[in-house]
Amino acid sequence: MKRTLTVVFAVLATLGSAPAAQATPRASLVLLGDSYASGTGAGAYQDGTAGNCWRSTNSYGELVADQLRTQGRLRSFVNASCSGATTADLSRPFKNRPAQLDSLRRNTNLVLLTAGTNDIGYATYGGQCIQSDCTGAPTQAVLAKLPQMRGNVTGLLTEIRKRSPYARVIVVGYGRQVSTSDNPPGATLDPVCGNGILTAAERREGNEVTEGLDATLRLAVADARRKYVNVTYASPFDRPDLFDGHALCEAGSPFLRGFDALAPGQEGPEAVFHPNQQGQAALAALVRA
C-alpha cells in the first residue's frame, strides 16, 4: 500500500509541476520611433512604406520579434515606427498613419524605442556637413537643443508608462556615424569619406554632437526612471566589441549607409548616415543583450 501511495503522489507531483515547467514568458512587443527604429537604409521594406515610413523587415525591432517568435516567446508584435518622426509626432497622426502611441495597450509588456534626433534637426545638420560647412555656429545650434530633447524624451517615456504600465521599455541609441579621425590608409571607403566632403573639423564637431546626443538620452532615461518608468538604455557606445571600427570612414565593414544610398534605385538622401542591414543586426544584438 505504501508503494502504491508513493507512486500516486509522484505522478500527481509531476502533473502539478508540468505547467510551471512549460510556462514561457511571452512578449507583447511594440516598436516605436524614427528612421533608426523603422530601418531606413536596411532594405526589404514592408509594402506601402517605401518612400514614407521606410519600415524594413531588417530593422532591429523586426529581428528581435523574429527571434522571440522562433523561441515561442512572442504573443503579439506591432511595428508602428516611421522615418522622420519627432517625439511629438508619436502622439499624433503622422504621414497619414495613426499615432504611434495608439499602438500601446495596457497589456503591452515590451517596448523598443529610438527617438530624439528629429527634435534637434540632426539630419539637416548632417546634410550641411556634407554640402557646406557645419562647424561653429551650426554645431552649437544643435547642441543647444539637447536639453529640450532631454525633456521631450522623458515626457514620451512617462506617456508610454501611462498607456502601458507593465511594459519594460528599451531605448536604443544611435551610436557613432562617422570616424573621429582621418581616413585609414589603403582602406576602401564610401565616397562620403572623400577629400573635401567631411573635413577633420567637421568630423570632430559632428562627433561632439553624437556624443552629446548619447549623453542626453542617458539623462532622459535616468529622469524617466525617477518617475517610475521601467526603462533601460541600450547604447552602441557601451558595446565597442560590436560597433567599434564600423562607422563610416573606418577600416572595418561599415554598419551605415553613405553615398551608396544616392545611387539609382536606392533610397536617396534619407538613408545616408543610417544603419544598413548589418548595422541593424548589430542593434538587434545590442537589444538582446
C-alpha positions as CSV (number, residue, x, y, z in Angstrom):
1,M,0.0,0.0,0.0
2,K,2.8,2.4,0.9
3,R,4.4,1.8,-2.5
4,T,1.1,2.5,-4.3
5,L,0.6,5.8,-2.5
6,T,4.2,6.8,-3.2
7,V,3.7,6.2,-6.9
8,V,0.4,8.1,-6.9
9,F,2.0,11.1,-5.1
10,A,4.9,11.1,-7.6
11,V,2.5,11.2,-10.6
12,L,0.4,14.0,-9.1
13,A,3.6,16.0,-8.3
14,T,4.7,15.6,-11.9
15,L,1.4,16.6,-13.3
16,G,1.2,19.6,-11.0
17,S,4.7,20.8,-11.9
18,A,4.3,20.4,-15.7
19,P,2.5,23.7,-16.5
20,A,5.1,25.6,-14.5
21,A,8.0,23.9,-16.2
22,Q,6.5,24.5,-19.6
23,A,5.4,28.1,-19.0
24,T,7.4,30.6,-21.0
25,P,7.1,34.4,-20.6
26,R,5.6,35.8,-23.8
27,A,6.1,39.3,-25.1
28,S,3.5,41.8,-26.4
29,L,6.0,43.9,-28.2
30,V,5.6,47.3,-29.8
31,L,8.3,49.1,-31.9
32,L,8.2,52.9,-31.8
33,G,10.3,55.7,-33.1
34,D,12.0,57.3,-36.1
35,S,14.1,56.1,-39.1
36,Y,16.6,54.3,-36.9
37,A,13.8,52.2,-35.5
38,S,12.0,51.8,-38.8
39,G,15.1,50.6,-40.5
40,T,15.5,53.3,-43.2
41,G,18.6,52.2,-45.2
42,A,18.3,48.5,-44.4
43,G,16.3,47.4,-47.4
44,A,13.4,44.9,-47.6
45,Y,10.7,47.4,-46.9
46,Q,7.1,46.5,-46.0
47,D,4.5,47.1,-48.6
48,G,3.4,50.7,-48.8
49,T,6.2,52.0,-46.5
50,A,9.0,52.7,-49.1
51,G,9.2,56.5,-49.6
52,N,7.4,57.3,-46.4
53,C,7.9,55.4,-43.1
54,W,10.5,53.0,-44.6
55,R,9.7,50.1,-42.3
56,S,12.3,47.4,-43.0
57,T,11.9,43.8,-42.2
58,N,15.7,44.0,-41.4
59,S,15.1,46.6,-38.6
60,Y,16.4,45.7,-35.1
61,G,12.8,45.5,-33.8
62,E,11.7,43.1,-36.5
63,L,14.8,41.0,-35.8
64,V,14.1,40.9,-32.1
65,A,10.5,40.0,-32.8
66,D,11.6,37.2,-35.2
67,Q,13.8,35.7,-32.5
68,L,11.1,35.8,-29.9
69,R,8.7,34.2,-32.3
70,T,11.1,31.4,-33.1
71,Q,11.5,30.8,-29.4
72,G,7.7,30.7,-28.8
73,R,8.0,33.8,-26.7
74,L,6.1,36.3,-28.8
75,R,2.4,36.9,-28.1
76,S,2.0,39.9,-30.4
77,F,4.1,42.4,-32.3
78,V,3.2,45.9,-33.7
79,N,5.7,47.9,-35.8
80,A,4.5,51.5,-35.6
81,S,7.8,53.2,-36.3
82,C,8.1,55.8,-39.0
83,S,11.0,57.6,-40.6
84,G,11.1,61.4,-39.8
85,A,9.1,61.2,-36.6
86,T,9.9,63.6,-33.8
87,T,9.0,62.7,-30.2
88,A,5.8,64.8,-30.5
89,D,4.9,63.0,-33.8
90,L,4.5,59.7,-31.8
91,S,1.3,61.1,-30.2
92,R,-0.4,62.3,-33.3
93,P,-1.2,61.0,-36.9
94,F,2.0,61.2,-39.0
95,K,2.4,60.6,-42.7
96,N,-1.2,59.5,-43.0
97,R,-0.8,56.9,-40.3
98,P,-2.3,56.6,-36.8
99,A,-0.4,58.0,-33.9
100,Q,2.3,55.5,-32.9
101,L,1.4,55.7,-29.2
102,D,-2.1,54.4,-30.1
103,S,-0.4,51.0,-30.7
104,L,0.2,50.7,-27.0
105,R,-2.1,48.6,-24.9
106,R,-2.4,48.0,-21.2
107,N,-1.0,44.5,-21.6
108,T,1.9,45.6,-23.7
109,N,4.9,44.4,-21.8
110,L,7.9,45.2,-24.1
111,V,8.5,48.5,-26.0
112,L,11.5,49.2,-28.2
113,L,12.1,52.9,-28.9
114,T,14.6,55.1,-30.8
115,A,13.7,58.8,-31.0
116,G,15.1,62.2,-30.4
117,T,17.3,63.2,-33.4
118,N,14.5,64.7,-35.3
119,D,13.8,67.0,-32.4
120,I,17.2,68.6,-32.9
121,G,17.3,68.6,-36.7
122,Y,20.2,66.1,-36.8
123,A,19.5,65.0,-40.3
124,T,19.6,68.6,-41.6
125,Y,22.8,69.1,-39.7
126,G,24.4,66.1,-41.3
127,G,23.4,67.3,-44.7
128,Q,25.0,70.7,-44.0
129,C,28.2,68.9,-43.0
130,I,28.3,67.2,-46.4
131,Q,27.2,70.1,-48.6
132,S,29.0,73.0,-47.0
133,D,30.4,73.6,-43.5
134,C,28.7,72.6,-40.3
135,T,31.4,73.7,-37.9
136,G,31.0,76.5,-35.4
137,A,27.5,78.1,-35.2
138,P,25.6,75.1,-36.8
139,T,27.2,72.7,-34.3
140,Q,26.4,75.0,-31.4
141,A,22.8,75.4,-32.5
142,V,22.3,71.6,-32.5
143,L,24.0,71.2,-29.1
144,A,21.8,74.0,-27.7
145,K,18.7,71.9,-28.5
146,L,19.8,68.9,-26.5
147,P,18.3,70.0,-23.1
148,Q,14.9,70.4,-24.7
149,M,15.3,67.0,-26.4
150,R,16.0,65.5,-22.9
151,G,12.7,66.8,-21.6
152,N,10.9,65.6,-24.7
153,V,12.2,62.1,-24.4
154,T,11.5,61.9,-20.7
155,G,7.9,63.1,-21.4
156,L,7.5,60.5,-24.1
157,L,8.7,57.7,-21.7
158,T,6.3,58.8,-19.0
159,E,3.4,58.8,-21.5
160,I,4.4,55.2,-22.6
161,R,4.2,54.2,-18.9
162,K,0.7,55.7,-18.6
163,R,-0.6,53.7,-21.5
164,S,1.3,50.5,-20.8
165,P,2.1,50.5,-17.1
166,Y,3.6,47.0,-17.1
167,A,5.9,47.5,-20.0
168,R,9.6,47.3,-20.0
169,V,11.0,50.0,-22.3
170,I,14.3,49.7,-24.0
171,V,15.6,52.9,-25.5
172,V,18.1,52.1,-28.3
173,G,20.7,54.7,-29.0
174,Y,22.2,56.0,-32.3
175,G,25.9,55.4,-31.8
176,R,28.6,57.0,-34.0
177,Q,28.0,57.6,-37.7
178,V,31.5,58.8,-38.8
179,S,35.0,58.1,-37.6
180,T,36.7,60.7,-35.3
181,S,40.0,60.6,-37.2
182,D,41.3,60.8,-40.8
183,N,40.7,58.0,-43.3
184,P,42.8,54.9,-42.6
185,P,45.4,54.5,-45.3
186,G,44.6,51.9,-48.0
187,A,41.1,51.2,-46.9
188,T,38.2,51.1,-49.4
189,L,35.7,53.7,-48.2
190,D,32.4,55.1,-49.2
191,P,32.6,58.3,-51.3
192,V,31.2,60.3,-48.4
193,C,34.7,59.9,-46.9
194,G,36.3,61.6,-49.9
195,N,38.5,64.7,-49.7
196,G,36.7,67.9,-49.2
197,I,33.4,66.3,-48.1
198,L,33.8,65.8,-44.4
199,T,36.7,67.7,-43.0
200,A,38.6,66.8,-39.9
201,A,37.0,69.7,-38.1
202,E,33.5,68.5,-39.2
203,R,34.2,65.0,-38.0
204,R,35.4,66.3,-34.7
205,E,32.5,68.6,-34.1
206,G,30.0,66.1,-35.6
207,N,31.1,63.6,-33.0
208,E,30.7,66.1,-30.2
209,V,27.1,66.2,-31.3
210,T,26.9,62.4,-31.5
211,E,28.3,62.0,-28.0
212,G,26.1,64.8,-26.7
213,L,23.1,63.0,-28.1
214,D,24.1,59.8,-26.4
215,A,24.6,61.6,-23.1
216,T,21.3,63.3,-23.4
217,L,19.4,60.0,-23.9
218,R,21.1,58.6,-20.9
219,L,19.9,61.6,-18.8
220,A,16.4,61.3,-20.2
221,V,16.3,57.6,-19.3
222,A,17.6,58.4,-15.8
223,D,14.9,61.1,-15.4
224,A,12.2,58.7,-16.5
225,R,13.4,56.0,-14.1
226,R,12.9,58.5,-11.3
227,K,9.4,58.8,-12.5
228,Y,9.0,55.0,-12.1
229,V,9.3,54.1,-15.7
230,N,10.8,50.7,-16.2
231,V,13.3,51.8,-18.8
232,T,16.8,50.7,-19.9
233,Y,19.2,52.5,-22.2
234,A,20.9,50.3,-24.8
235,S,23.8,52.4,-26.2
236,P,26.2,51.3,-29.0
237,F,28.9,53.2,-27.1
238,D,28.6,50.6,-24.4
239,R,29.4,47.8,-26.8
240,P,32.7,48.6,-28.5
241,D,33.1,44.9,-29.3
242,L,30.1,45.2,-31.6
243,F,30.4,48.7,-33.0
244,D,34.0,49.9,-32.9
245,G,35.6,50.1,-36.4
246,H,32.2,50.0,-38.2
247,A,31.3,53.7,-38.5
248,L,31.7,55.4,-41.9
249,C,35.3,56.1,-42.9
250,E,36.7,53.4,-40.6
251,A,38.6,50.3,-41.8
252,G,36.0,47.7,-40.8
253,S,32.9,46.9,-42.9
254,P,30.6,49.9,-42.4
255,F,27.3,49.5,-40.5
256,L,25.9,52.6,-42.1
257,R,24.9,53.9,-45.5
258,G,26.9,56.6,-47.1
259,F,26.7,57.9,-50.7
260,D,25.8,54.4,-51.8
261,A,22.2,55.4,-50.8
262,L,22.2,58.0,-53.5
263,A,22.7,55.5,-56.4
264,P,19.8,55.0,-58.8
265,G,17.2,52.7,-57.4
266,Q,18.3,53.3,-53.8
267,E,16.5,55.2,-51.0
268,G,18.2,58.6,-51.6
269,P,19.3,61.2,-49.0
270,E,17.0,59.9,-46.3
271,A,19.2,56.8,-45.9
272,V,22.6,58.5,-45.7
273,F,24.1,58.0,-42.2
274,H,21.6,55.3,-41.4
275,P,22.3,51.7,-40.4
276,N,22.5,49.2,-43.2
277,Q,21.4,45.6,-42.8
278,Q,24.5,44.7,-40.8
279,G,24.1,47.8,-38.6
280,Q,20.5,46.9,-37.8
281,A,21.6,43.3,-36.9
282,A,24.2,44.8,-34.5
283,L,21.5,46.9,-32.9
284,A,19.3,43.8,-32.5
285,A,22.2,42.0,-30.8
286,L,22.6,45.1,-28.5
287,V,18.9,44.8,-27.6
288,R,19.0,41.1,-26.9
289,A,22.0,41.5,-24.6
